[in-house]
Every structure is written in C-alpha cells, then in structure tokens.
Amino acid sequence: MNSETQTAVAIVDDDPFLLESLHDFFDAMGIKSRTYRSADVFLMSGELHLAHCVLADLKMPGTNGLELLETLVKRGGPPVCIMTSFSDDRTRAAAKACGAAGFLEKPISSADLLAFIEASSPK
C-alpha cells in the first residue's frame, strides 16, 4: 500500500497476543494500526476519527463486538469487521444485520484480512 492510501486500522480485542500479532503484521505491510484492549477503551479514547476501519473481536468483557458495531454504525463510524473464534450462521447473520462490513473467523487468513482492509481504504 502506498502512503497516499495508507489506512489506520483500529484493532479491538481483549487478547494481548492477538493485538500484538496483528499490529506487527500491519506494520510489516506498511499499514498504520492502533490497538485497544476493549471496546470501552476504544470508545473512550477519543481516537475514533483516526480509524479508517475497525477490527473488533466478537466476545470481549464489557461492551462486546456487536455492541461496538451498533454504536459505531449509529455514530456514522468507519467500517467494522467482526473477528471471532465462535462462528456460526446465526452469529454471522447478526453481525451483517447490525451493519458489519466484514466477518472473519479466527485464526484469521492474512489474505481475507488484507482484502477487508483494502476494501475499507479511503479511495
């Protein structure tokens, strides 16, 4: 990705190892990212305007991924991709119905992840 289309990805997950792994992956790809250990931390950070897209874990303590998605949709926020290890058709349908721009199952395919980021990049 060139600097003109560089994306700031907000990564919201309660797993510190996943946060670090995704941050390192994006760094290696030349994509800016910020990590947040919970949806509540992200929402209170005042940094929503910095994100061009959001990767949010489905199951987190406090505000979960679907609740975060609903909040961001109401605020006119960036596209959100829900990430989960607990995928089923009902969960996927609920995420889409709430406005998810993507839905990725853990472990996350780097190709699927990059496809979401590319589709969410400012044009």
N, C-alpha and C positions, 0 to 999 in steps of 0.2 A: 504494500500500500504506500502510495507516495504521501508526502506531507500535506498536500492540498486536500486529500480526502481522509486524513488521519482521524480516527474515531476514538472518543473517550468512552470506554466501557465501564459501567458500574457493575461490580461483581458483589452480590449479596448472598452470603451463605454463612452458616454457623460452624462450618468445618474449616479450621485454620489451615489445614494441609491443602485442601482444595483451593482456598483463596490464594495461597502462595503459588501453587502449581499453575493456576490459570493466569495469575499476574505475570509469572515468569514466562509462560507460553506467549502471552500477548507482547511482552517486552521483546522476546526473541523475534516476533513477527513485525515489530515496529509499530505496534498499536498501543496507544496510551490506555491505561486502566487504573481504576481505583477500587480498593476492596473495603467492604463493610461487613462486620461480623453479625449483623442482624438487620432486618428491615427497619426496625425502630431507629437504630443508629443512622442508617442511610437517610430516613425521612427527617431526622432532627439535625443532620449535618449541614443543611443549607447549601448542599452541593448538587442538588437535583439538576440545576441548569448546566452543569458541567458534563452531564451524561448524554451521549447521543443514542445509547441503548443500555438496557439493563439485563443482566443475567441474574435470576433470582431462584434460590432453592425453594422448593415447594414446602417442605416441612422444616420450620425453624421455631424456636421458642419465641413467645410474644407474637408479634404480627407475622403471619405465615406468608408464603409466596403469593397465594391467590388474593389475600387481603391487600398486600402491597400492590399487586397488579390493579385491583379495583381502585385503590387510592390514586395511582398514577394515571389511570385512564380518566378518572374524574377531574384530575388537575391538568389534563392535556399533556401529560408527560411523554417521555420517549418510549419507543417500542420495548416491550418486555418479552424475554424468553424465559419460560419456566424450566428449571432443571430438577430432575428427581430420580431417585432410585426406586420409587414406588409408583411405577407407571401402570395404568390400566386404561381401558377405553373411556370409562366414566370420568376419570381424572383429566385425561387429555381433552375430552369434550367440555368439561367445566372450565378448564383454562382457556380454551378457544372462545367459549361463550362469554367469559369475562374480558376478552379482548387481547389475549396473548398473541404476540406476533410470531412466536415460536415455542416449541416444546421439545426438550432434549432429555433423553434418558441417560443416566449415569451408568457405567462410565461413558463419558461424552466423546463422541467421534470428533477429532480435530477438523475434519472436512465439514461436518454438519455445523460445528461451531463457527468456522470461518464463513460458511455460507450465510448464516444468520447475521453475522457482523457486517458482511458485505452488503446484504440486502437492507440493513438498517443504517448504513453510512449516509451522511448527508450527500446529496447529489450536487 
